[in-house]
C-alpha cells in the first residue's frame, strides 16, 4: 500500500477539504505526525547540507514546535473558520510545503536559490514614540512608499523568486495611506501571499480584527517590552492595556498572532521569565514569538542599552529551556543562529533584505546603510533581483558562506554569534566604507563618524564571542559531519527556516 506523504496530501487536496480535515483532532494529529516524521527524515537522516547533527536536532525541535503550535491553535479556535483556509493554502501550502519547488526555476537561472522574503516598512508614520526606536518613527513624518511601488515589489518577488511570504514592518503599518489605499488593500491585492505584520497593537480594535479575519492571509506580531511597567515605560502610558485588548480582539476573530519582544540590558531576564511566557503564550494565546535584541541604531541610539555579553549567554540557555521543556516556538535572531543556519541578511537563500518608506534598500533591518533604492531600480528598467549583485550584498553573502552556511559540519563557525553588524562590526563597517553604502538617516551617519561607537561595538562582539565559544563547542560543534542518507529518488525540500538552502 502506498504511504501518503505530507507533500502529497497538500498538493492533491483543496484548502477547503484540508480545513475540514484539520478541524478533526484525529486527522489533525495524523497530518502533524506525518509532517514531523518527514521533518526528522529530511533534517536528520538525509541532512543534505551536512550541517552539524546537533544543529539539525535543534532545528527539528523548533520547527516541530511551530507545527504543534499551529495545530493547537486550530484545535482551540485561535485560528478561526474564516482564516483557516488561507493559513493552510498560503502559509502551509505556499510557504512551508511548496516554496522550494517554486524557487527552483530561479536557482536554475542564477545558480543559487533566492531570498525567501522581503521585509517592507511602507511608512515611517507611527502613533507612538518609543525610546530607542530603530526606525525613528514619528506621528508627523510624511515618509511613505507609494502603493503602486509597494504592490509591484511584492508581485515581482513572487513571480521571479517563487516567494509567497512577506514581512511588513514600520512605523506602524496600520497607519499606512497611499493613493487612497491602506495596508488592507495591500494584503487584498496579493491573496496568494502570507503576510506577517509587526505592529504596536494599539490600533487593533474589533473592526480591524474582523477585517484581518476576512482577509485571512495576515498574522500580526505585536511588540511588547515585558509586563505593564516595562511596556508603558518605553511605549507610553496605557499601551500595555491596549495590547491586551488587541490580543483579545484577535482571539475572538480567530486571527493567529504572535509577539515581538525587544530585549535590552534592563529587561532581558523579565522577557524570558515564566511570568511573561505564561501571560503571552498560555493566557493570551500567542502562537509564536520573536526576540529582537536592542541594536544601537535609530533614535537616540545607546550602546549601553544592549543586552550585556553575559545576558546574551543567559538568554541563549534560557531559550533552550523554553524550546525543549515548554515546547514554545520562540526564536532569538542572535542566540537562535543555529536554527537559522546563521545570518539571514543580504538576500541569502532562505533569507531576506529590507526596503523602507523612501524606497531605500538595505541588507538588513539592523544595517542602516542603503545599497540601492527601489524607485531607482524601476526607473532604470531593472528588476528588484538586481540589488542582489551589489558589492555589499555579495560580500555579506560570501562572508555567510565562509562563516558556516556553505561549509560542512566540521568547518561551521559559532552560530550563537551570527550577526555581521552586532557580533562582527569591524567587517560590516569596512564594507560600508569601501563601497560607499549610504546612511539612511542622520543617526546612521553619526555612528560611522563616532570612533567611540565603533570601538565599543568591536569590543562588545569580541567579548560575546569569547563567552559563546565554549557554549557552541559544547552544545553544537561537530568535528565531522554525519554522512547523508543515500536517496533513491529526489525528495521535496525540507520545511525549514532556510528551506531553500543548499
C-alpha positions in Angstrom: 0.0 0.0 0.0 1.3 3.4 -0.9 2.3 5.6 2.0 0.9 9.1 1.9 3.5 11.9 2.4 2.6 15.3 3.8 3.6 16.9 0.5 1.2 14.6 -1.4 -1.7 15.5 0.9 -1.2 19.2 0.5 -0.8 19.1 -3.3 -3.7 16.8 -4.0 -6.2 18.2 -1.5 -8.1 21.5 -1.7 -7.7 24.0 1.1 -11.4 23.6 1.9 -11.2 19.9 2.3 -7.9 20.3 4.3 -9.7 22.9 6.6 -12.4 20.3 7.3 -9.8 17.6 8.0 -7.7 19.6 10.4 -10.7 20.6 12.4 -10.9 17.0 13.4 -8.5 16.2 16.2 -7.8 12.7 14.7 -6.9 13.8 11.2 -5.1 16.8 12.5 -3.0 14.6 14.7 -2.3 12.2 11.7 -1.1 15.1 9.5 1.0 16.6 12.2 2.6 13.2 12.9 3.4 12.7 9.2 4.8 16.2 9.0 7.1 15.6 12.0 8.3 12.3 10.6 9.2 13.9 7.3 10.9 16.7 9.1 13.1 14.3 11.0 13.9 12.4 7.9 15.0 15.4 5.8 16.9 17.2 8.5 18.5 14.3 10.5 18.7 11.3 8.2 19.2 12.9 4.8 20.9 16.1 6.0 22.0 17.1 2.5 23.7 20.3 3.7 25.8 18.2 6.1 25.1 20.5 9.0 26.3 19.6 12.5 23.9 17.0 13.8 23.1 18.9 17.0 22.2 21.9 14.9 19.8 19.7 12.9 18.4 18.3 16.1 17.7 21.8 17.3 16.0 22.9 14.1 13.9 19.8 14.2 12.6 20.6 17.7 12.0 24.3 16.9 10.1 23.6 13.6 8.2 20.8 15.3 7.2 23.3 18.0 5.8 25.6 15.3 3.8 22.8 13.7 2.3 21.8 17.0 1.6 25.4 17.9 -0.4 25.9 14.7 -2.2 22.6 15.3 -3.1 23.5 18.8 -4.4 27.0 17.7 -6.6 25.3 15.1 -7.9 22.9 17.6 -8.9 25.5 20.2 -10.2 28.1 17.7 -7.4 30.7 17.8 -7.3 30.1 14.0 -10.9 30.6 13.1 -13.0 29.2 10.3 -12.7 32.4 8.2 -8.9 32.2 8.5 -8.0 28.5 8.4 -8.3 28.1 4.6 -5.7 30.9 3.9 -3.4 29.6 6.6 -3.4 26.1 5.0 -3.3 27.3 1.4 -0.9 30.2 1.8 1.4 29.6 4.8 1.4 25.8 4.9 0.8 25.2 1.2 2.8 28.0 -0.5 5.4 28.9 2.1 6.3 25.7 4.0 5.3 22.8 1.7 5.6 24.4 -1.8 8.1 27.2 -1.7 11.3 25.4 -2.5 9.8 23.8 -5.7 8.6 27.2 -6.9 12.0 28.7 -6.3 13.8 26.0 -8.4 13.5 28.0 -11.7 15.3 30.9 -10.1 18.1 28.5 -8.9 18.4 27.1 -12.4 18.8 30.6 -13.9 21.1 32.1 -11.3 22.9 29.2 -9.7 21.6 29.8 -6.2 18.2 30.0 -4.5 16.6 33.4 -4.0 15.7 35.1 -0.7 12.6 33.7 1.0 11.0 37.1 1.6 11.4 40.9 1.8 10.8 43.0 4.9 9.0 46.1 3.8 8.3 49.2 6.0 5.9 51.1 3.8 5.6 54.1 6.2 7.6 55.8 8.9 4.4 57.1 10.4 3.6 55.9 13.9 1.2 56.8 16.7 3.9 56.1 19.4 7.3 57.5 20.0 9.2 54.6 21.6 12.6 55.2 23.2 15.4 53.9 21.0 13.1 53.1 18.0 15.3 51.6 15.3 13.1 53.3 12.7 13.0 56.7 14.5 9.3 56.7 13.6 7.0 59.6 14.5 3.4 60.9 14.2 4.3 63.8 11.9 6.5 62.2 9.2 5.5 62.2 5.5 7.8 59.4 4.6 5.6 56.8 2.8 6.2 54.5 -0.1 3.6 54.7 -2.9 1.1 51.9 -3.1 2.0 51.1 -6.7 5.7 50.6 -5.8 4.9 48.6 -2.7 2.5 46.3 -4.6 4.9 45.9 -7.6 7.7 44.9 -5.2 5.5 42.1 -3.8 4.4 41.0 -7.2 7.9 41.0 -8.6 9.5 38.9 -5.8 6.5 36.4 -6.0 6.8 36.0 -9.8 10.6 36.0 -10.0 11.6 34.1 -6.8 8.6 31.9 -6.2 8.3 33.6 -2.8 4.9 33.8 -1.2 5.9 35.2 2.2 6.2 38.9 3.1 7.0 40.8 6.3 5.5 44.2 6.9 7.1 46.5 9.5 7.2 50.2 10.2 6.5 52.8 11.5 3.0 51.4 12.3 1.7 49.5 9.3 -1.9 50.1 10.2 -1.4 53.9 9.6 -0.2 53.4 6.0 -2.1 55.5 3.5 -1.1 56.0 -0.2 -3.2 56.8 -3.2 -6.4 56.3 -1.1 -5.3 52.8 -0.1 -4.1 51.1 3.1 -2.2 48.0 4.2 -5.5 46.1 4.0 -5.6 46.9 0.3 -2.0 45.7 0.0 -2.9 42.4 1.7 -6.0 42.0 -0.5 -4.1 42.7 -3.7 -1.9 39.7 -3.1 -4.2 36.9 -1.8 -1.6 34.2 -2.6 1.0 35.7 -0.2 1.1 35.2 3.5 2.0 38.4 5.5 3.5 38.8 8.9 2.9 42.4 10.2 4.9 43.8 13.0 2.6 46.2 14.9 2.4 48.0 18.2 -1.2 46.6 18.5 -2.8 49.8 19.8 -5.0 50.2 16.7 -6.3 46.6 16.6 -9.9 47.1 17.6 -12.8 44.7 16.9 -13.3 46.1 13.4 -9.6 45.8 12.5 -9.5 42.2 13.8 -12.6 41.3 11.8 -11.0 42.8 8.6 -7.9 40.8 9.2 -10.0 37.6 9.7 -11.8 38.3 6.4 -8.5 38.6 4.6 -7.1 35.5 6.3 -3.5 36.0 4.9 -2.1 38.2 7.7 -0.7 37.4 11.2 0.1 40.3 13.5 3.3 40.2 15.6 2.6 42.5 18.5 5.5 44.4 20.1 6.0 44.2 23.9 8.7 45.1 26.3 7.8 42.8 29.2 4.8 43.4 31.5 2.8 46.6 32.1 5.5 48.7 33.7 8.2 48.0 31.2 5.9 48.2 28.1 4.4 51.5 29.2 7.8 52.9 30.2 9.1 52.6 26.7 5.9 52.8 24.6 3.7 55.2 26.6 1.1 55.1 29.4 -1.8 52.8 28.8 -0.2 50.9 25.8 0.0 47.6 27.7 -3.7 47.5 28.3 -4.4 48.4 24.7 -2.2 45.5 23.6 -4.1 43.1 25.8 -7.4 44.3 24.3 -5.9 43.8 20.8 -5.0 40.2 21.6 -8.5 39.6 22.9 -10.0 41.0 19.7 -7.7 38.8 17.6 -8.6 35.7 19.6 -12.3 36.4 19.2 -11.9 36.9 15.5 -9.8 33.8 15.1 -6.7 35.6 13.7 -3.4 33.9 14.7 -0.9 36.3 16.2 2.5 36.3 17.9 4.6 38.6 20.0 7.8 40.5 19.2 9.9 41.1 22.3 12.7 43.7 22.4 15.4 42.6 24.8 17.6 45.2 26.5 20.0 45.3 29.4 17.1 46.4 31.5 14.5 43.7 30.7 16.3 40.6 29.3 15.6 38.4 32.3 12.0 39.6 32.6 11.2 38.9 28.9 12.1 35.3 29.2 10.6 34.8 32.7 7.8 32.3 33.4 5.5 35.3 34.1 5.9 36.7 30.6 5.8 33.3 28.9 2.7 32.3 30.7 0.9 35.6 30.1 1.5 35.8 26.3 1.6 32.2 25.3 -0.7 30.5 27.7 -3.2 33.1 28.8 -3.3 35.4 25.7 -2.7 32.7 23.1 0.3 33.8 21.1 1.3 31.1 18.6 4.9 32.3 18.0 7.4 34.7 19.5 10.4 36.7 18.1 13.1 38.2 20.2 14.9 41.2 18.8 17.8 42.3 20.9 18.1 46.0 21.1 20.5 47.4 18.4 22.1 50.8 18.9 20.7 52.4 15.7 17.9 54.8 15.1 16.5 57.4 17.5 18.8 58.3 20.4 20.9 55.1 19.9 22.6 53.9 23.1 25.3 51.2 23.2 24.7 50.8 26.9 21.1 49.7 26.3 22.2 46.5 24.6 21.9 43.2 26.5 25.3 42.6 28.1 27.5 39.7 26.8 26.6 37.8 30.0 22.9 38.3 29.4 23.4 37.1 25.8 24.6 33.8 27.0 22.0 33.5 29.7 19.3 34.3 27.1 20.6 31.6 24.8 20.5 29.0 27.6 17.1 30.1 28.8 15.7 29.9 25.3 16.9 26.3 25.2 14.8 25.5 28.2 11.7 27.2 26.8 12.1 25.4 23.5 12.9 22.0 24.8 10.9 21.9 28.0 7.9 24.0 27.3 7.6 23.4 23.5 7.4 27.1 22.5 8.1 28.4 19.1 10.4 31.2 20.2 13.3 32.5 18.1 16.0 35.0 19.0 17.7 36.2 15.8 21.0 36.2 17.6 21.0 33.4 20.1 19.0 31.2 17.7 21.6 31.3 15.0 21.8 27.5 14.9 18.1 27.3 14.0 18.5 29.8 11.0 22.0 28.5 10.0 23.4 31.9 10.8 22.7 35.4 9.4 19.7 35.8 7.1 20.6 39.2 5.6 21.7 40.4 2.2 19.3 38.3 0.2 20.8 34.9 1.3 19.0 31.8 0.1 16.2 31.5 2.6 16.9 35.0 3.9 15.8 38.5 3.1 16.6 42.1 2.6 14.9 45.3 3.7 13.0 48.1 1.9 12.0 51.2 3.7 9.4 54.1 3.3 11.5 56.2 0.9 12.5 53.2 -1.2 16.0 52.7 0.2 17.2 49.1 0.2 19.5 47.8 3.0 20.9 44.3 3.6 19.0 44.0 6.9 16.6 45.8 9.2 19.6 46.5 11.5 22.2 47.5 8.9 21.1 51.1 8.2 23.1 51.7 5.1 21.4 51.7 1.7 22.8 49.8 -1.3 20.1 51.0 -3.7 16.6 52.4 -3.9 13.6 50.5 -5.3 12.4 53.6 -7.2 15.8 54.0 -8.9 15.8 50.2 -9.6 12.5 50.5 -11.5 13.3 53.8 -13.1 16.4 52.3 -14.8 14.4 49.3 -16.0 15.9 46.8 -13.6 14.2 44.1 -11.6 14.3 44.0 -7.8 16.6 41.0 -8.0 19.3 43.3 -9.4 20.1 44.5 -5.9 21.5 41.1 -5.0 24.5 41.8 -7.2 25.5 45.0 -5.2 29.1 44.5 -3.8 27.9 44.9 -0.2 25.2 42.3 -0.6 27.6 39.9 -2.4 30.3 40.4 0.2 27.9 39.7 3.1 26.7 36.5 1.4 30.3 35.5 0.8 31.0 36.0 4.4 28.0 34.0 5.4 29.2 31.1 3.3 32.7 31.2 4.7 31.4 31.5 8.3 29.5 28.3 8.0 26.4 28.5 5.8 28.3 27.0 2.9 30.6 24.7 4.9 30.2 21.1 6.2 29.8 20.5 9.9 33.4 20.5 10.9 34.0 23.9 9.4 31.0 25.8 10.7 31.9 28.8 12.9 29.9 29.8 16.0 26.3 30.5 15.0 25.5 31.8 18.5 27.2 35.0 17.4 26.0 35.1 13.8 25.3 38.8 13.2 27.7 40.8 11.0 26.9 44.2 12.3 26.4 43.3 16.0 28.9 40.5 16.5 31.4 41.3 13.8 31.1 45.1 13.5 34.5 45.7 12.0 33.6 43.6 8.9 30.3 45.5 8.1 31.9 48.9 8.8 34.7 48.1 6.3 32.1 47.1 3.7 30.1 50.3 4.2 33.1 52.5 3.9 34.7 50.6 1.0 31.6 50.6 -1.2 30.0 53.9 -0.1 26.8 52.4 1.2 24.6 55.4 2.1 23.4 56.0 5.7 19.6 56.1 5.7 19.4 58.7 8.4 21.5 61.1 10.5 21.9 58.6 13.3 23.4 56.0 10.9 25.8 58.7 9.6 26.7 59.8 13.1 27.6 56.2 14.1 30.1 56.0 11.3 31.8 59.2 12.4 31.9 58.3 16.1 35.1 56.4 16.9 33.9 55.5 20.3 30.8 53.8 18.9 32.9 51.6 16.6 35.4 50.8 19.4 32.6 49.7 21.8 30.8 47.6 19.3 34.0 45.8 18.3 34.9 45.2 21.9 31.3 44.0 22.6 31.4 41.5 19.8 34.8 40.1 20.9 33.6 39.7 24.5 30.4 37.9 23.4 32.3 35.5 21.2 34.7 34.7 24.0 31.8 33.7 26.2 29.8 32.0 23.5 32.6 29.8 22.0 32.6 27.3 24.9 28.8 27.1 24.7 28.9 26.5 20.9 31.6 23.8 21.2 29.8 22.0 24.0 26.3 22.2 22.5 26.6 22.2 18.7 30.0 21.8 17.3 30.7 18.7 15.4 34.2 17.8 14.0 33.0 15.5 11.2 29.6 15.7 9.6 27.3 12.7 9.6 27.1 11.2 6.1 23.8 11.9 4.5 21.4 9.0 3.9 21.6 7.7 0.3 18.5 8.6 -1.5 17.0 6.5 -4.3 14.9 9.3 -5.7 14.6 13.1 -5.3 12.6 14.2 -2.3 10.8 17.6 -1.7 13.0 20.1 0.2 12.6 20.3 4.0 10.2 22.8 5.6 12.9 24.7 7.4 13.6 28.3 8.1 16.2 28.3 5.3 14.1 25.8 3.4 15.6 26.6 0.0 19.2 26.5 1.0 21.7 24.1 -0.5 
